Amino acid sequence: MRLRFAPSPTGSLHVGGARTALFNWLLARRAGGSFLLRIEDTDRDRSRPEHTEAILSGLRWLGLDWDEEPVFQGGGIERHRRDALRLLESGRAYRDFTTQADFARARKAAVESGTGSVARLARNLAARIPADEERRRAEAGEPFAIRFRVPGGETVWDDLVHGSTRFANDQIDDFVILRGDGSPTYNLAVVSDDAAMAITHVLRGDDHLSNTPKQILLYRALGIDPPAFGHLPMILGPDGKRLSKRHGAQAVGEWAAEGILPAAMINFLALLGWSPGTGEELLARDELIRLFSLKRVLRKGSVFDREKLHWMNGQYIARMADDELAGALRARLREERTRRGAVEPGDDEAPAHEASEDATLGEEGFRRMAAALAPRSRTLAEMARQARPYLGPVRSYDPKAVRKAWMRDPEATAATLLATAEALAESEWEAEALEKALRSLAAGRGIGAGKLFQPLRVALTGVAASPGIFDVLLILGRNRSLGRVRRAVRHIRRAAADLPSR
């Protein structure tokens, strides 16, 4: 079994192409076959090397490895021309000297009269030219296209997804296979390339369904057995229409930049138009390979649900081992620093009087932070954003959190935080002891634990929401925690002094 993914380098790798590549890859791996890559770069005006690299980069990020060197369609143009000339010589194709403008006028007249055969219009126009005049004009170098002579009857194949499929040939125009400038059209190039690559199965989107009868006819005219064809359901937007940029469709690279994990993206794409039949949704790559079958590919389109992708990604983040999670977060932070052209927040960015209070977060603290943030993060971007308060001094406090947690009674809050710092300084630095110390302090001051925990949370992180307060304390460590509490007290007292007197 030899399958291929054949993108055009006129843009990046988007969701639809990635899903097509994945299904071909899964089928090849499931059957022990080959997954090949062909870059269809014959559109010279729109093809770009940077687009090719973006496609390759997207496939690498997804982990969809190919088995042979990529084939570039532009390298097969001479073969395409030879195949077109073979069809011309055998009478399966003919020369068409009609200009596009003349053809358009003739087509309009045929439609308006209601008597002309539109499907065979090009053939009828070409037949008006005597054979000797046709040869003379060709030998004189007058440009002409080569059109395939579509036979009568119908074209039938057993589609790998849709089952028995048939097209009436009289509904197919005699289509151009070689343009007047000598360049091949899509259908001829694809057939010639797939034959040269010994492709046995062609799995692609439903939008190619109308091309398939043309390609099967070309295979047969060239004396080549067609591959098996299967057409995948379209990916739809929430409105039930084909997924597009208006639905927020993104290139694979943009999903990576958003902090989606490759494993989650692979899992999500696999379920767009395919069902494992087990009721499971979270499936590792090896499970997808083991379970994948064209029999369970759906015939109807599937809706791209952005929220479900984020949910699934969050599940993958939450299931990562501590070392893997910490490594992924570090990599994400490095990427963000590179994009910003900045350095990682830490001692070197802290004002001199604050540096001693906010020593760099150690390896154990970083691992603990990543583990605490994982259940709260749906993407690595979210996790990196939530990590920032722990990676350097708290440079600002969320105004809404300050008003609610500190400024209703700033002097009482400052006193409570100072007492909290004293209790923390005397406690052992482990969760059970810290909890006992703070709950005892709250009881002694006659306040609920929440009245103590929330001002402390804002002091430690600058925001109102965070992992559990004892996780935060353990992440930051004794010195960082106490330094942040004292700094918060100074901030509260400065802010209180600026308040208008009542």
C-alpha positions as CSV (number, residue, x, y, z in Angstrom):
1,M,0.0,0.0,0.0
2,R,1.5,3.3,-1.1
3,L,-0.3,6.5,-0.2
4,R,0.6,10.1,-0.7
5,F,-0.2,13.6,0.6
6,A,0.1,16.2,-2.2
7,P,-0.2,19.8,-1.0
8,S,0.2,22.8,-3.1
9,P,2.8,25.3,-1.8
10,T,0.6,28.3,-2.3
11,G,0.0,28.7,1.4
12,S,0.6,27.1,4.8
13,L,-0.6,23.7,6.0
14,H,-4.2,24.2,7.3
15,V,-6.5,22.0,9.2
16,G,-8.1,20.3,6.2
17,G,-4.8,19.4,4.6
18,A,-3.4,18.3,8.0
19,R,-6.4,16.0,8.5
20,T,-6.0,14.5,5.0
21,A,-2.3,13.9,5.6
22,L,-3.1,12.3,9.0
23,F,-5.7,9.8,7.5
24,N,-3.2,8.8,4.8
25,W,-0.5,8.4,7.3
26,L,-2.7,6.4,9.7
27,L,-3.8,4.1,6.9
28,A,-0.2,3.6,5.7
29,R,1.1,2.8,9.2
30,R,-1.9,0.6,10.0
31,A,-1.2,-1.5,6.9
32,G,2.6,-1.4,7.0
33,G,2.6,0.5,3.8
34,S,4.4,3.8,2.7
35,F,3.4,7.4,3.2
36,L,4.8,9.6,0.5
37,L,4.9,13.3,0.1
38,R,4.5,15.2,-3.2
39,I,4.7,19.0,-3.4
40,E,2.5,20.1,-6.3
41,D,4.4,23.3,-7.3
42,T,3.4,23.7,-10.9
43,D,1.5,26.9,-10.1
44,R,4.6,29.1,-10.7
45,D,2.9,32.4,-9.9
46,R,1.6,31.3,-6.4
47,S,4.1,28.6,-5.3
48,R,6.7,29.8,-2.8
49,P,9.6,28.1,-1.1
50,E,8.6,29.5,2.2
51,H,5.2,27.9,1.8
52,T,6.9,24.5,1.1
53,E,8.9,24.9,4.3
54,A,5.8,25.9,6.3
55,I,4.1,22.7,5.0
56,L,7.1,20.5,5.9
57,S,7.4,22.2,9.3
58,G,3.7,21.6,10.0
59,L,4.0,17.9,9.2
60,R,7.1,17.5,11.3
61,W,5.4,19.3,14.2
62,L,2.5,16.8,13.9
63,G,4.9,13.9,13.7
64,L,3.7,12.7,10.3
65,D,7.0,11.4,9.0
66,W,7.2,10.4,5.3
67,D,9.0,7.4,3.9
68,E,10.9,8.6,0.9
69,E,12.3,11.9,-0.3
70,P,9.6,14.4,-1.2
71,V,8.7,14.6,-4.9
72,F,8.3,18.0,-6.5
73,Q,5.7,18.0,-9.3
74,G,7.6,20.6,-11.2
75,G,10.3,18.1,-11.9
76,G,7.9,15.8,-13.8
77,I,6.7,18.3,-16.5
78,E,8.5,16.6,-19.3
79,R,6.8,13.3,-18.4
80,H,3.5,15.1,-18.2
81,R,3.9,16.4,-21.7
82,R,5.0,13.0,-23.0
83,D,1.8,11.5,-21.5
84,A,-0.3,14.2,-23.2
85,L,1.3,13.5,-26.6
86,R,0.8,9.8,-26.2
87,L,-3.0,10.5,-25.8
88,L,-2.9,12.8,-28.8
89,E,-1.1,10.2,-30.9
90,S,-3.5,7.5,-29.9
91,G,-6.6,9.6,-30.8
92,R,-7.6,9.8,-27.1
93,A,-7.0,13.6,-27.2
94,Y,-7.1,16.3,-29.8
95,R,-5.6,19.7,-30.6
96,D,-7.7,22.8,-29.7
97,F,-6.7,26.0,-31.4
98,T,-9.8,27.9,-30.1
99,T,-8.9,31.0,-28.0
100,Q,-10.5,31.4,-24.6
101,A,-12.5,34.4,-25.9
102,D,-13.8,32.5,-28.9
103,F,-14.7,29.5,-26.8
104,A,-16.6,31.7,-24.4
105,R,-18.6,33.3,-27.2
106,A,-19.4,29.9,-28.7
107,R,-20.5,28.5,-25.4
108,K,-22.7,31.5,-24.7
109,A,-24.3,31.2,-28.2
110,A,-24.9,27.4,-27.7
111,V,-26.5,28.0,-24.3
112,E,-28.7,30.8,-25.6
113,S,-29.9,28.8,-28.6
114,G,-30.7,25.7,-26.6
115,T,-29.5,23.6,-29.5
116,G,-25.8,23.4,-29.1
117,S,-24.1,20.6,-27.2
118,V,-22.2,22.4,-24.4
119,A,-20.4,19.3,-23.1
120,R,-18.9,18.6,-26.5
121,L,-18.6,22.2,-27.8
122,A,-14.8,22.2,-27.9
123,R,-14.8,18.9,-29.8
124,N,-17.3,20.3,-32.3
125,L,-15.3,23.5,-32.8
126,A,-12.1,21.4,-33.3
127,A,-13.8,19.1,-35.8
128,R,-14.4,22.1,-38.1
129,I,-10.7,22.3,-38.9
130,P,-9.6,19.9,-41.6
131,A,-6.9,17.4,-40.6
132,D,-4.3,18.8,-43.0
133,E,-4.9,22.4,-41.8
134,E,-4.6,21.2,-38.2
135,R,-1.2,19.7,-38.9
136,R,0.0,22.7,-40.8
137,R,-1.0,25.1,-38.0
138,A,0.7,22.9,-35.4
139,E,3.9,22.6,-37.5
140,A,3.9,26.4,-38.0
141,G,4.1,26.8,-34.2
142,E,0.6,28.2,-33.7
143,P,-0.2,27.6,-30.0
144,F,-2.9,25.0,-29.2
145,A,-4.2,23.2,-26.1
146,I,-4.6,19.4,-26.0
147,R,-8.0,18.3,-24.8
148,F,-8.9,14.8,-23.6
149,R,-11.6,13.1,-25.7
150,V,-14.1,11.9,-23.1
151,P,-15.7,8.6,-24.1
152,G,-19.4,7.8,-23.9
153,G,-21.0,5.7,-21.1
154,E,-20.3,6.2,-17.4
155,T,-17.3,6.0,-15.0
156,V,-17.9,3.8,-12.0
157,W,-15.6,3.0,-9.0
158,D,-15.9,1.6,-5.6
159,D,-15.1,4.5,-3.4
160,L,-13.3,3.6,-0.2
161,V,-15.6,5.8,1.8
162,H,-18.8,6.3,-0.2
163,G,-19.0,2.9,-1.8
164,S,-20.2,2.5,-5.4
165,T,-19.9,5.9,-7.1
166,R,-20.8,6.7,-10.8
167,F,-20.6,9.7,-13.1
168,A,-22.3,10.0,-16.5
169,N,-19.5,10.8,-19.0
170,D,-21.7,13.0,-21.1
171,Q,-21.8,15.4,-18.2
172,I,-18.0,15.8,-18.4
173,D,-16.5,18.3,-20.8
174,D,-13.6,17.4,-23.0
175,F,-11.1,18.8,-20.5
176,V,-7.7,20.4,-21.3
177,I,-4.7,18.3,-20.3
178,L,-2.0,20.4,-21.8
179,R,-2.3,24.2,-22.0
180,G,-1.2,26.3,-25.0
181,D,2.0,27.2,-23.2
182,G,2.9,23.5,-22.8
183,S,2.1,23.3,-19.1
184,P,0.1,20.4,-17.8
185,T,-3.2,20.8,-16.1
186,Y,-4.0,19.4,-12.6
187,N,-5.7,16.2,-13.6
188,L,-3.0,15.1,-16.1
189,A,-0.2,16.0,-13.8
190,V,-1.7,14.1,-10.8
191,V,-2.4,11.0,-12.9
192,S,1.1,11.0,-14.4
193,D,2.7,11.6,-11.0
194,D,0.7,9.0,-9.1
195,A,1.5,6.4,-11.8
196,A,5.2,7.3,-11.6
197,M,5.2,7.0,-7.8
198,A,3.3,3.7,-7.9
199,I,0.5,5.1,-5.7
200,T,-2.0,2.4,-4.8
201,H,-4.5,4.3,-2.8
202,V,-5.6,8.0,-3.1
203,L,-7.3,9.4,0.0
204,R,-8.4,13.0,-0.3
205,G,-11.2,15.4,0.5
206,D,-14.7,15.3,-1.0
207,D,-13.9,18.5,-2.9
208,H,-11.9,16.3,-5.3
209,L,-14.8,14.0,-6.0
210,S,-15.6,15.6,-9.4
211,N,-11.9,15.1,-10.5
212,T,-11.9,11.4,-9.9
213,P,-13.9,10.3,-13.0
214,K,-11.6,12.4,-15.2
215,Q,-8.5,10.9,-13.6
216,I,-9.9,7.3,-13.9
217,L,-10.6,8.0,-17.6
218,L,-7.0,9.3,-18.1
219,Y,-5.5,6.2,-16.4
220,R,-7.5,3.9,-18.6
221,A,-6.6,5.8,-21.7
222,L,-2.9,5.6,-20.8
223,G,-3.2,1.8,-20.2
224,I,-2.6,2.1,-16.4
225,D,-4.7,0.5,-13.7
226,P,-6.2,3.3,-11.5
227,P,-5.5,3.3,-7.8
228,A,-8.2,2.9,-5.3
229,F,-9.9,6.2,-4.5
230,G,-11.5,7.3,-1.2
231,H,-13.0,10.7,-0.5
232,L,-13.1,12.2,3.0
233,P,-16.0,14.3,4.4
234,M,-15.4,18.0,4.5
235,I,-14.6,19.8,7.7
236,L,-17.3,22.3,8.5
237,G,-17.6,25.5,10.5
238,P,-20.2,26.0,13.2
239,D,-22.6,27.3,10.6
240,G,-22.4,24.0,8.7
241,K,-20.5,25.5,5.8
242,R,-17.1,24.5,4.7
243,L,-14.4,25.6,7.2
244,S,-12.7,28.8,6.1
245,K,-10.9,31.8,7.4
246,R,-14.3,33.4,8.3
247,H,-14.7,30.7,10.9
248,G,-11.3,31.4,12.4
249,A,-9.6,28.6,10.6
250,Q,-5.8,28.7,11.2
251,A,-2.7,27.2,9.8
252,V,-1.1,24.4,11.8
253,G,1.8,26.7,12.8
254,E,-0.7,29.1,14.4
255,W,-2.1,26.3,16.5
256,A,1.4,25.5,17.6
257,A,2.0,29.1,18.5
258,E,-1.2,29.1,20.5
259,G,0.2,26.4,22.7
260,I,-1.6,23.3,21.3
261,L,0.3,20.1,21.8
262,P,1.0,18.0,18.6
263,A,-0.5,14.9,20.3
264,A,-3.7,16.7,21.1
265,M,-4.0,18.1,17.6
266,I,-3.5,14.7,16.1
267,N,-6.1,13.2,18.4
268,F,-8.6,16.0,17.6
269,L,-8.0,15.8,13.8
270,A,-8.5,12.0,13.8
271,L,-12.0,12.4,15.2
272,L,-13.0,14.9,12.5
273,G,-14.7,12.5,10.2
274,W,-13.7,9.2,11.8
275,S,-14.9,7.2,14.9
276,P,-12.9,4.6,16.7
277,G,-16.1,2.8,17.6
278,T,-15.1,2.5,21.2
279,G,-16.6,5.6,22.6
280,E,-13.2,6.9,23.7
281,E,-12.1,10.4,22.8
282,L,-8.5,10.6,24.2
283,L,-6.4,8.3,22.0
284,A,-2.6,8.1,21.9
285,R,-0.9,7.9,18.5
286,D,-0.3,4.2,18.7
287,E,-3.9,3.6,19.6
288,L,-5.0,5.6,16.6
289,I,-2.8,3.5,14.3
290,R,-4.2,0.3,15.8
291,L,-7.8,1.3,15.6
292,F,-7.9,3.3,12.3
293,S,-10.0,1.8,9.5
294,L,-11.7,3.4,6.5
295,K,-14.8,1.5,7.4
296,R,-15.4,3.9,10.3
297,V,-14.8,7.1,8.2
298,L,-18.0,9.1,8.2
299,R,-19.7,10.2,4.9
300,K,-21.0,13.4,6.3
301,G,-18.9,16.5,7.2
302,S,-17.7,17.1,10.8
303,V,-17.8,20.5,12.6
304,F,-14.5,22.0,13.8
305,D,-15.2,22.7,17.4
306,R,-12.5,25.1,18.7
307,E,-13.6,24.7,22.3
308,K,-13.3,20.9,22.1
309,L,-9.8,21.2,20.8
310,H,-8.8,23.4,23.8
311,W,-10.6,21.0,26.2
312,M,-8.7,18.1,24.6
313,N,-5.4,19.9,24.8
314,G,-6.0,20.7,28.5
315,Q,-6.6,17.0,29.1
316,Y,-3.2,16.2,27.4
317,I,-1.5,18.9,29.5
318,A,-3.0,17.5,32.7
319,R,-1.8,14.0,31.9
320,M,1.8,14.9,31.2
321,A,4.5,13.6,33.5
322,D,6.2,16.2,35.7
323,D,9.5,16.2,33.8
324,E,7.8,16.4,30.4
325,L,5.4,19.1,31.6
326,A,8.3,21.2,33.0
327,G,10.2,20.8,29.8
328,A,7.3,21.8,27.7
329,L,6.7,24.9,29.8
330,R,10.4,25.9,29.6
331,A,10.4,25.5,25.9
332,R,7.3,27.6,25.6
333,L,8.8,30.4,27.7
334,R,11.9,30.3,25.6
335,E,9.9,30.7,22.4
336,E,8.0,33.6,23.9
337,R,11.3,35.3,25.0
338,T,12.6,34.8,21.5
339,R,9.5,36.4,19.9
340,R,9.7,39.3,22.3
341,G,13.4,39.6,22.0
342,A,13.5,39.7,25.8
343,V,15.2,37.8,28.6
344,E,13.4,35.6,31.1
345,P,12.1,37.6,34.1
346,G,14.3,37.0,37.2
347,D,17.0,38.5,39.3
348,D,18.6,40.4,36.4
349,E,15.4,42.4,35.8
350,A,14.6,43.0,39.5
351,P,15.4,46.4,41.1
352,A,18.4,46.1,43.4
353,H,16.4,46.5,46.6
354,E,14.0,43.7,45.5
355,A,16.5,41.1,44.0
356,S,17.3,39.6,47.4
357,E,13.6,39.2,48.1
358,D,12.9,37.4,44.8
359,A,15.7,34.9,44.1
360,T,15.4,32.9,41.0
361,L,12.8,30.1,41.1
362,G,14.8,26.8,41.5
363,E,14.3,23.5,39.6
364,E,12.0,22.0,42.2
365,G,9.9,25.1,42.4
366,F,9.6,25.2,38.7
367,R,8.5,21.6,38.5
368,R,6.0,22.2,41.3
369,M,4.7,25.3,39.6
370,A,4.2,23.5,36.3
371,A,2.3,20.7,38.0
372,A,0.1,23.2,39.9
373,L,-0.7,25.2,36.7
374,A,-1.4,22.2,34.5
375,P,-5.0,21.5,35.7
376,R,-5.8,25.2,35.2
377,S,-4.4,25.5,31.6
378,R,-5.9,24.5,28.3
379,T,-2.9,25.6,26.3
380,L,0.8,26.1,26.9
381,A,0.3,29.8,26.1
382,E,-2.2,29.9,29.1
383,M,0.3,28.1,31.3
384,A,3.1,30.4,30.4
385,R,0.9,33.4,31.1
386,Q,-0.1,32.0,34.5
387,A,3.6,31.2,35.2
388,R,4.8,34.8,34.9
389,P,4.0,35.9,38.5
390,Y,6.2,33.1,39.8
391,L,9.3,33.8,37.6
392,G,10.3,37.2,38.9
393,P,9.2,40.0,41.2
394,V,5.5,41.0,41.3
395,R,5.7,44.3,39.3
396,S,2.1,45.2,39.6
397,Y,-1.0,44.1,41.4
398,D,-4.4,43.6,39.7
399,P,-6.4,46.8,40.6
400,K,-9.7,44.9,41.0
401,A,-8.0,42.3,43.3
402,V,-6.4,45.1,45.3
403,R,-9.7,46.9,45.8
404,K,-11.5,43.8,46.9
405,A,-8.8,42.0,49.0
406,W,-6.8,44.9,50.5
407,M,-8.3,48.4,50.3
408,R,-11.6,48.0,52.1
409,D,-9.6,48.3,55.3
410,P,-6.0,48.8,54.3
411,E,-4.5,49.1,57.8
412,A,-6.2,46.0,59.0
413,T,-5.1,44.1,55.9
414,A,-1.4,45.3,56.4
415,A,-1.5,44.2,60.0
416,T,-2.9,40.8,59.0
417,L,-0.3,40.3,56.3
418,L,2.5,41.2,58.8
419,A,1.1,38.6,61.2
420,T,0.9,36.1,58.4
421,A,4.5,36.7,57.5
422,E,5.5,36.1,61.2
423,A,3.5,32.8,61.3
424,L,5.0,31.7,58.0
425,A,8.5,32.5,59.2
426,E,8.1,30.3,62.2
427,S,6.4,27.4,60.4
428,E,8.0,24.3,58.7
429,W,7.9,24.8,55.0
430,E,5.6,21.9,54.0
431,A,1.9,22.0,53.2
432,E,0.4,20.5,56.3
433,A,2.4,22.7,58.7
434,L,1.8,25.8,56.6
435,E,-2.0,25.1,56.6
436,K,-2.0,24.5,60.4
437,A,-0.1,27.8,61.0
438,L,-2.4,29.9,58.9
439,R,-5.6,28.4,60.0
440,S,-4.5,28.9,63.7
441,L,-3.7,32.5,62.9
442,A,-7.1,33.1,61.3
443,A,-8.9,31.5,64.3
444,G,-6.8,33.6,66.7
445,R,-7.7,36.8,64.9
446,G,-11.4,35.8,64.8
447,I,-11.6,35.8,61.0
448,G,-12.4,33.1,58.4
449,A,-9.5,31.5,56.7
450,G,-10.6,33.0,53.4
451,K,-10.1,36.5,54.8
452,L,-6.5,35.6,55.4
453,F,-5.8,33.5,52.3
454,Q,-7.1,36.0,49.6
455,P,-5.0,39.0,50.7
456,L,-2.0,36.6,50.9
457,R,-2.7,35.3,47.4
458,V,-2.7,38.8,45.9
459,A,0.5,39.6,47.8
460,L,2.2,36.4,46.5
461,T,1.0,36.5,42.8
462,G,-0.5,40.0,42.1
463,V,-3.7,38.4,41.0
464,A,-6.9,37.1,42.5
465,A,-6.8,33.6,41.0
466,S,-4.0,31.0,41.4
467,P,-3.4,27.4,42.4
468,G,-4.1,26.6,46.1
469,I,-2.4,29.0,48.4
470,F,-0.2,26.3,50.0
471,D,0.9,25.2,46.5
472,V,1.8,28.8,45.8
473,L,3.9,29.1,49.0
474,L,5.7,25.8,48.2
475,I,6.4,27.0,44.7
476,L,7.9,30.3,45.8
477,G,9.7,29.0,48.8
478,R,10.2,30.7,52.2
479,N,12.4,33.7,51.2
480,R,10.5,34.6,48.1
481,S,7.1,34.3,49.9
482,L,8.1,36.4,52.9
483,G,9.7,39.0,50.7
484,R,6.6,39.3,48.6
485,V,4.3,39.7,51.7
486,R,6.5,42.5,53.1
487,R,6.6,44.2,49.7
488,A,2.8,44.0,49.6
489,V,2.5,45.6,53.0
490,R,4.7,48.5,51.8
491,H,2.5,48.9,48.8
492,I,-0.7,48.9,50.8
493,R,0.6,51.5,53.2
494,R,1.8,53.8,50.4
495,A,-1.6,53.4,48.7
496,A,-3.5,54.1,51.9
497,A,-1.5,57.2,52.5
498,D,-2.6,58.5,49.1
499,L,-6.3,58.0,49.8
500,P,-8.3,61.1,50.5
501,S,-9.1,61.6,54.1
502,R,-12.6,60.9,55.1
